[in-house]
Amino acid sequence: MAAIIVVGAQWGDEGKGKVVDLISAQADMVVRFAGGANAGHTLKVGGQKLVTHLLPSGVMHPGARCVLGAGVVVAPEILADEIATCEARGLGVTPRLLISRRAHVTFPFQSAIDRAANAGPRSIGTTGRGIGPTYSDKAARIGVRLGDLVHGARAADRVGALVEVWAERARAAGVTAPTVEGALAWVAPYMEVIGPLLGDASIAVDEAIRAGKKVVFEGAQGTLLDLDHGTYPFVTSSSTVSGGACTGVGVGPTRITGVVGITKAYCTRVGHGIFPTELLGEAGDRLREVGEEYGATTGRPRRCGWLDLPALRYAARVNGLTALAVTKVDVLAGLPEVPLCVAYRLDGVETNEFPVDDLDRAEPVFLNMPGWDASVSEARTMDALPETVRNYLREIEQRTGVEVAIVSIGADRDATVVRREVLV
C-alpha cells in the first residue's frame, strides 16, 4: 500500500502539475482534495501542453482513476469544458472519473460579486473566481452541493436558499441579482455531463487503499496560502496543507504513508501580501521571463524572489514532509551566485524560524551560493548535475531536515532527476 500526499511548500505555483503527473505514472488513483478553479496545473508532455484547473494532474495517465473530493469547490462550466478537452485529446477521462456528490458548486453570481469586491481598497489579490464566497457559503451552511442538483425538489430548495442571500448582496454590489430559475437553467446542461460521474469519493478512495492500490492525493495552491497556517489574511479559502487531504476526501490520517512537498529553487507569489525575499527590478524580471512566471489561471505576472529556507522548514513541519521535489533549477542557470534566505532577523535577534505572524518586521538573512551553468538541463542523474547544484540541494536538505527526492530541470516530463521513488 502507498498513499502519498503532494502539496505545494511555498505560495503556490511550485510546479505541482508536472510533479504529480510524473508520480502518477505509477499510481492507480489520483485524488484532488481542495481548492477550486483558481488553481492551474500546467502539464507538458511530448511537446503538448494541457492546463487543468479542476481535474487532477494524473488525467494524462490512462491507467489512473481520477477523483475530486468533497473539499473541492466546482465551477460546473469549467469542469465540463475540461472533460470535453480531455476527451477530444483521446485521454478517455470520463470512464475513470469520480466526483464527490458532496463537493460544493460555484455559481456565476458568486464569481461576479467576488470580482466586484476584489476591486475594492481591501482587495487581497484573489483570482476573482468565486472560490472564497463558495467556501464562505459552505461554512455558513447555505451552499449547494453537486449531489443536490440531481434531485429536482432539493435543487430548487437549496438553490433558492442560496439565491435569497446572494440577491441582496448583488443589489448592494451593483451586480445583477440572481434568480432561482436562472441559476437552475444555467447549471442544467453542465449537470448532464457531471451528474452521471457523481459518487462517494470517501468510499472509493478507502477501498483503493485497502486493496493495496497506489494513491496520490493532489493539493492546490501552497502551504503559505493555507487558511489557518498561511500568511493571513493574504491566503486562499481552503486547507492547502497535508491535513486537508484527509478532511477534503474523507480518509483517516493513518492511511497516509508519505508527504511530498514541492518547492521551486527560488520563490514566487501572486496577489498581495508580504514577500520578504522578493526581487524588484531587473533581477526579478529575469526570473519571471526565464521561468515563464505568469499565472496559468489568470495570466498575472508572478512576483519573484530568492528561496526562503525558514519558510520551507515551516512547511516541512506543518505538513510532516517526508520528501522534497525541487523544481525549476534550470531557471537559475547562468547566475554567478544564488542567494539563499537561511534565517531572519527580528527585533535585532536572529532566528531560524519563519516569523509567519511578523513578516512585516522581519529582515531576511542571506547566504550566497555559487551559481551554475546551462549544463544542468542535460542531467538525468544526481551525479550528472553540476557540483554547485548538488551543493545547493544539500544546503536545502540540511537546513530543512528533508531529503530532496526529485529535481526538475525543465518543463517536460522527462526533464527530471529522480533520486528516489516516492510512491512505494
C-alpha positions in Angstrom: 0.0 0.0 0.0 1.2 3.5 -0.8 -0.9 6.6 -0.2 1.0 9.8 -0.5 0.0 13.5 -0.4 1.6 16.0 -2.7 1.5 19.6 -1.5 2.9 23.0 -2.5 5.5 24.1 0.1 5.5 27.8 -0.9 2.9 30.3 -2.0 1.6 28.0 -4.8 2.7 27.7 -8.4 5.6 25.4 -7.4 5.1 23.0 -10.4 2.7 20.6 -8.7 1.2 19.7 -12.1 4.4 18.3 -13.5 5.5 16.5 -10.3 2.0 14.9 -9.8 2.0 13.9 -13.4 5.4 12.3 -13.0 4.5 10.4 -9.8 1.1 9.4 -11.3 2.8 7.2 -13.9 2.9 4.6 -11.1 -0.4 5.5 -9.5 -3.7 3.6 -9.6 -5.7 6.7 -8.4 -5.1 10.4 -8.2 -7.3 12.5 -5.9 -7.7 16.2 -5.8 -8.7 17.2 -2.3 -9.1 21.0 -2.0 -9.4 24.3 -3.9 -11.3 25.3 -7.0 -10.8 26.6 -10.5 -8.4 29.2 -9.0 -5.7 26.5 -9.3 -4.0 26.0 -12.6 -1.7 23.0 -13.2 0.3 23.0 -16.5 1.3 19.7 -18.0 3.8 19.4 -20.8 4.3 16.0 -22.4 5.9 15.3 -25.8 5.7 19.0 -26.8 1.9 19.1 -26.0 0.5 21.3 -23.3 -2.6 20.8 -21.1 -3.7 23.1 -18.4 -6.1 21.8 -15.8 -8.0 23.8 -13.2 -10.1 21.1 -11.6 -9.2 17.7 -13.0 -6.3 16.1 -11.2 -2.9 16.2 -12.9 -3.0 12.4 -13.2 -5.5 12.8 -16.0 -2.7 12.3 -18.5 -2.2 8.7 -17.5 -4.9 6.4 -18.8 -4.4 3.8 -16.1 -5.1 6.2 -13.2 -8.6 6.7 -11.8 -9.2 10.4 -11.1 -11.2 11.6 -8.1 -12.5 15.0 -7.0 -13.1 15.0 -3.2 -15.7 16.8 -1.1 -13.2 19.5 -0.2 -13.0 20.8 -3.8 -15.4 23.6 -4.9 -16.5 23.1 -8.5 -17.3 25.6 -11.3 -19.5 23.3 -13.4 -18.8 25.1 -16.7 -15.0 24.8 -16.2 -15.2 21.1 -15.2 -17.4 20.2 -18.1 -15.1 22.0 -20.5 -12.0 20.2 -19.1 -13.7 16.9 -19.5 -14.6 17.7 -23.1 -11.0 18.9 -23.8 -9.5 15.7 -22.4 -12.0 13.5 -24.4 -11.1 15.4 -27.6 -7.4 14.6 -26.9 -8.2 10.9 -26.6 -7.5 10.7 -22.9 -10.6 8.8 -22.1 -11.2 10.5 -18.8 -15.0 10.0 -18.4 -15.0 6.3 -17.6 -12.3 6.8 -14.9 -13.5 10.0 -13.3 -15.4 10.1 -9.9 -16.7 13.4 -8.5 -17.8 13.6 -4.9 -21.5 14.4 -4.6 -20.6 16.5 -1.5 -18.4 18.9 -3.5 -19.8 22.4 -3.4 -20.8 24.4 -6.5 -19.6 27.8 -7.6 -22.2 29.9 -9.5 -21.5 32.8 -11.8 -23.2 35.3 -9.4 -20.6 34.3 -6.7 -17.8 35.0 -9.1 -19.3 38.3 -10.3 -19.6 39.6 -6.8 -16.2 38.2 -5.9 -14.6 40.3 -8.7 -16.5 43.4 -7.6 -15.3 43.0 -4.0 -11.8 42.2 -5.2 -11.6 45.6 -6.9 -12.1 47.5 -3.6 -9.5 49.1 -1.3 -9.2 46.0 0.8 -8.5 43.6 -2.0 -6.1 40.8 -1.2 -5.5 40.0 -4.9 -7.6 36.8 -5.4 -8.4 35.4 -8.9 -12.0 36.6 -8.6 -13.3 33.1 -9.5 -15.8 32.9 -6.6 -13.7 30.5 -4.6 -13.8 32.4 -1.3 -17.6 33.1 -1.5 -18.2 29.4 -2.2 -16.3 28.3 0.9 -17.9 31.0 2.9 -21.3 29.8 1.9 -20.2 26.2 2.7 -19.2 27.3 6.2 -22.5 29.3 6.6 -24.4 26.1 5.6 -26.2 27.7 2.7 -24.0 26.2 0.0 -25.2 24.0 -2.8 -23.6 20.6 -3.3 -23.4 18.8 -6.6 -25.5 16.0 -5.2 -28.3 18.5 -4.5 -28.6 19.3 -8.2 -29.6 15.8 -9.4 -32.8 15.9 -7.3 -35.4 18.4 -8.7 -37.2 19.4 -5.5 -34.0 19.5 -3.4 -32.2 21.5 -6.2 -34.9 24.2 -6.2 -34.9 24.4 -2.4 -31.1 24.5 -1.9 -30.5 27.0 -4.8 -33.4 29.1 -3.6 -31.8 29.4 -0.1 -28.5 30.5 -1.7 -30.1 32.9 -4.2 -32.1 34.6 -1.4 -28.9 35.6 0.3 -27.0 36.5 -2.9 -29.7 38.6 -4.4 -29.3 41.1 -1.6 -25.6 41.0 -1.9 -25.8 41.5 -5.7 -28.0 44.6 -5.3 -25.6 46.1 -2.7 -22.6 45.5 -5.1 -24.4 46.8 -8.1 -24.5 43.4 -9.8 -27.5 41.8 -11.5 -29.4 39.8 -8.9 -29.6 36.1 -9.5 -32.8 34.1 -9.7 -33.6 30.5 -8.9 -34.9 29.8 -12.3 -31.8 31.4 -14.0 -29.4 29.5 -11.8 -31.1 26.2 -12.4 -31.3 26.8 -16.1 -27.6 27.8 -16.3 -26.3 24.7 -14.4 -28.6 22.1 -16.1 -26.5 21.4 -19.3 -23.4 21.0 -17.2 -25.0 18.6 -14.9 -25.9 16.4 -17.8 -22.1 15.8 -18.1 -21.2 15.9 -14.4 -24.3 14.1 -12.9 -23.5 10.6 -14.1 -20.0 10.9 -12.6 -21.1 11.7 -9.0 -20.4 9.2 -6.2 -18.9 8.8 -2.8 -15.3 9.7 -3.0 -14.5 8.7 0.6 -15.7 5.1 0.0 -13.9 4.8 -3.4 -10.5 6.1 -2.0 -10.7 4.0 1.1 -11.5 0.9 -0.9 -8.5 1.6 -3.2 -6.1 2.0 -0.2 -7.5 -1.2 1.5 -6.9 -3.1 -1.8 -3.2 -2.1 -1.8 -3.5 0.4 -4.6 -1.1 3.3 -5.1 -3.0 6.5 -4.4 -1.8 10.1 -4.8 -3.6 13.0 -3.1 -3.0 16.2 -5.0 -3.3 19.6 -3.4 -3.9 23.1 -4.8 -2.1 26.4 -4.1 0.6 26.2 -1.4 1.3 25.9 2.3 1.8 29.6 2.8 -1.7 30.2 1.4 -3.4 27.9 3.9 -6.4 29.5 5.6 -5.1 28.6 9.1 -1.3 28.3 8.6 -0.6 30.8 5.8 0.3 34.4 5.7 -3.2 35.5 6.8 -5.2 37.4 5.5 -3.4 37.1 2.2 -4.4 33.4 1.8 -6.8 31.2 0.0 -10.1 30.0 1.5 -9.3 26.3 1.9 -6.8 23.9 3.7 -3.8 23.6 1.5 -1.6 21.6 3.9 -1.4 17.8 4.0 -4.0 17.5 6.8 -6.5 18.9 4.3 -6.2 15.8 2.2 -7.8 13.7 5.0 -10.7 16.1 5.6 -11.1 17.0 2.0 -11.6 13.4 0.9 -12.8 11.6 3.9 -9.9 9.2 4.9 -8.1 8.8 8.2 -4.5 10.1 8.7 -3.3 6.5 9.5 -3.9 5.7 5.8 -1.2 8.1 4.7 2.3 6.7 4.0 4.2 9.9 3.0 4.0 13.6 2.2 5.9 15.2 -0.7 6.5 18.9 -0.6 7.1 20.8 -3.9 9.3 23.9 -3.9 10.9 26.0 -6.6 14.6 26.6 -6.5 13.6 30.2 -6.0 10.3 31.6 -4.8 7.2 33.3 -6.3 4.0 34.8 -5.2 0.9 36.3 -6.9 -1.6 38.8 -5.4 -0.9 41.0 -2.4 0.9 40.2 0.8 4.4 40.5 2.3 7.1 38.7 0.4 10.4 39.1 2.3 12.8 37.7 -0.3 11.1 39.4 -3.3 13.4 40.8 -6.0 12.4 44.1 -7.6 13.7 45.5 -10.8 16.0 43.7 -13.3 16.8 40.6 -11.2 13.1 39.8 -10.5 12.3 40.5 -14.2 14.9 38.0 -15.3 13.5 35.2 -13.1 10.0 36.0 -14.3 10.9 35.9 -18.0 13.2 32.9 -17.9 10.9 30.9 -15.7 7.7 32.0 -17.6 6.2 33.1 -14.3 2.7 34.0 -15.4 -0.4 32.5 -13.8 -1.9 29.5 -15.6 -5.4 30.7 -14.5 -5.2 34.5 -14.8 -2.1 35.2 -16.8 -1.0 37.6 -14.0 2.8 38.1 -13.7 4.2 36.5 -10.6 6.4 38.2 -8.1 9.8 36.5 -7.9 12.4 36.2 -5.2 15.1 34.0 -3.7 14.4 30.7 -1.9 13.2 31.1 1.7 14.5 28.2 3.8 12.9 29.2 7.1 9.6 29.2 5.2 10.4 25.8 3.7 11.3 24.4 7.1 8.0 25.8 8.4 6.2 23.9 5.5 8.1 20.8 6.4 6.8 21.0 10.0 3.1 21.7 9.3 2.9 19.2 6.5 5.1 16.4 8.0 7.1 16.3 4.8 8.9 13.1 4.1 10.5 14.2 0.8 11.0 17.3 -1.3 10.7 17.9 -5.0 12.7 20.9 -6.2 11.6 22.4 -9.5 12.9 25.0 -12.0 16.6 24.5 -11.0 17.3 25.3 -14.7 15.9 28.8 -14.4 18.7 29.9 -12.1 21.4 28.7 -14.6 23.8 31.5 -15.7 23.7 33.4 -12.4 27.2 33.9 -10.9 25.8 33.3 -7.4 22.4 32.3 -5.9 21.4 33.9 -2.6 19.5 31.7 -0.1 17.5 33.1 2.7 18.7 31.0 5.7 17.4 32.9 8.7 15.5 36.1 9.8 16.4 39.0 12.0 13.5 40.1 14.2 13.9 42.9 16.7 17.7 42.5 16.4 17.6 38.8 17.2 18.4 36.2 14.5 16.1 33.2 14.2 15.9 30.1 12.1 12.1 30.0 12.4 9.8 31.6 9.8 8.1 34.6 11.5 4.8 34.0 9.8 2.9 36.4 12.0 5.6 39.1 12.0 6.9 39.2 8.4 6.3 43.0 8.3 9.0 43.4 10.9 11.4 40.6 9.8 14.6 41.0 7.8 15.9 38.0 5.8 19.4 36.9 6.3 21.1 35.5 3.1 23.8 33.0 2.3 25.3 33.4 -1.2 25.8 30.1 -3.0 27.9 29.7 -6.2 25.8 29.5 -9.4 25.8 27.0 -12.2 25.6 26.9 -16.0 23.1 25.6 -18.6 24.5 22.1 -18.5 22.1 21.4 -15.6 19.3 20.9 -18.2 21.1 17.8 -19.7 21.4 15.9 -16.4 19.3 12.9 -15.7 21.0 11.6 -12.6 22.2 13.4 -9.4 25.9 12.7 -10.3 25.4 14.4 -13.7 24.2 17.6 -12.0 26.8 20.3 -11.6 28.6 20.2 -8.3 27.3 23.7 -7.4 23.7 22.4 -7.9 24.3 19.4 -5.7 25.7 21.8 -3.0 22.7 24.0 -3.3 20.4 21.0 -2.9 22.5 19.7 0.0 22.1 23.1 1.8 18.3 22.8 1.4 18.3 19.3 2.8 20.5 20.2 5.8 18.5 23.3 6.7 15.1 21.7 6.3 15.8 18.2 7.5 14.0 16.7 4.5 15.6 14.7 1.6 15.4 16.0 -1.9 13.9 13.1 -3.8 13.1 14.8 -7.2 14.8 17.6 -9.1 13.1 19.2 -12.0 15.3 20.8 -14.6 12.8 21.7 -17.3 9.1 21.8 -18.1 8.8 18.5 -19.9 8.1 15.3 -18.0 11.4 13.7 -18.9 13.5 16.8 -17.8 13.7 15.4 -14.3 16.2 13.7 -12.0 14.5 11.1 -9.8 16.8 10.4 -6.9 14.3 8.2 -5.0 10.9 6.9 -6.0 8.3 8.4 -3.6 5.3 6.2 -4.4 6.4 2.9 -2.9 
